């Protein structure tokens, strides 16, 4: 996220899941600084590649035509990229669903949208009521540092 020369103060770190069509597809942390909002996935590309190599060994050992794990890893690989959003690029951030935040921003003249479920702890289910308070607290923190504040 920030280089060693940057002294970017972290204002909040919240456990979350990246949602696609309402389904939690990648867990990670949502980090808020005075300059950006960043989603840092729990699974990195390096670990996914190691998992695929191990699955290949199993596939060869058992003489399988394909490996379900390698197929899953291929599908998940694009989701392992961190998402960094400069605060001045955010056009709106709104609560959705039970505990999610929908973030809209412009990146190089392209409109982007991501939805993140916010969790009170790593072990909470999506429907736990404690997640709503965690989402609302994170949203309040983000709105205090957004240019234009709560107007977004």
BELBEL-V484731 format. One record per pair of residues at least 6 apart in sequence whose ideal C-beta (glycine too) atoms are under 6 Angstrom apart, sorted by the first residue. I is the first residue (numbers start at 1). J is the second residue. D is the distance in Angstrom with one decimal. If there is no record, write none. Layout:
i = <I | I>
j = <J | J>
d = <D | D>
This chain:
i = <1 | 2 | 8 | 8 | 9 | 10 | 11 | 11 | 12 | 12 | 12 | 13 | 13 | 14 | 14 | 14 | 15 | 15 | 16 | 16 | 16 | 17 | 17 | 17 | 18 | 18 | 18 | 19 | 19 | 24 | 25 | 26 | 26 | 27 | 28 | 28 | 28 | 28 | 29 | 30 | 30 | 31 | 32 | 32 | 34 | 36 | 36 | 37 | 38 | 39 | 40 | 41 | 43 | 44 | 45 | 48 | 48 | 48 | 51 | 52 | 52 | 55 | 55 | 55 | 59 | 85 | 87 | 88 | 89 | 89 | 90 | 91 | 91 | 92 | 92 | 93 | 93 | 94 | 96 | 99 | 99 | 99 | 99 | 99 | 100 | 100 | 101 | 102 | 103 | 104 | 105 | 117 | 118 | 118 | 118 | 118 | 119 | 120 | 120 | 120 | 124 | 143 | 143 | 146>
j = <38 | 8 | 33 | 35 | 34 | 33 | 32 | 141 | 32 | 138 | 141 | 29 | 31 | 30 | 118 | 138 | 119 | 122 | 30 | 116 | 118 | 24 | 27 | 117 | 25 | 26 | 116 | 115 | 117 | 117 | 79 | 41 | 79 | 42 | 39 | 40 | 41 | 42 | 40 | 39 | 116 | 38 | 141 | 142 | 145 | 84 | 86 | 85 | 84 | 83 | 82 | 80 | 80 | 80 | 80 | 73 | 77 | 80 | 73 | 70 | 73 | 67 | 69 | 70 | 67 | 105 | 146 | 147 | 105 | 106 | 105 | 104 | 105 | 104 | 152 | 101 | 103 | 102 | 102 | 117 | 118 | 131 | 132 | 135 | 115 | 117 | 116 | 115 | 114 | 113 | 112 | 126 | 131 | 134 | 135 | 138 | 131 | 130 | 131 | 134 | 131 | 149 | 150 | 152>
d = <5.2 | 4.2 | 4.6 | 5.8 | 5.9 | 5.6 | 4.8 | 5.8 | 4.3 | 6.0 | 4.6 | 5.4 | 5.2 | 5.0 | 5.6 | 4.8 | 4.5 | 5.5 | 4.5 | 4.5 | 5.1 | 3.7 | 5.0 | 4.5 | 5.8 | 4.4 | 5.9 | 4.2 | 5.5 | 5.7 | 5.9 | 5.1 | 4.4 | 4.7 | 5.5 | 5.2 | 4.1 | 5.1 | 4.9 | 5.6 | 5.8 | 4.6 | 5.7 | 5.6 | 5.4 | 5.6 | 5.2 | 4.7 | 4.7 | 4.1 | 5.3 | 5.2 | 5.5 | 5.8 | 4.9 | 5.1 | 5.7 | 5.9 | 5.6 | 5.1 | 4.6 | 4.4 | 3.9 | 4.6 | 4.1 | 5.1 | 5.5 | 5.3 | 4.3 | 5.4 | 4.7 | 4.9 | 5.9 | 4.7 | 5.4 | 6.0 | 5.0 | 5.2 | 4.6 | 5.6 | 5.3 | 3.5 | 5.3 | 4.7 | 5.4 | 4.8 | 5.3 | 4.9 | 5.4 | 5.1 | 5.5 | 5.8 | 5.9 | 5.1 | 3.9 | 5.6 | 5.4 | 3.8 | 5.3 | 4.4 | 5.8 | 6.0 | 4.7 | 5.5>
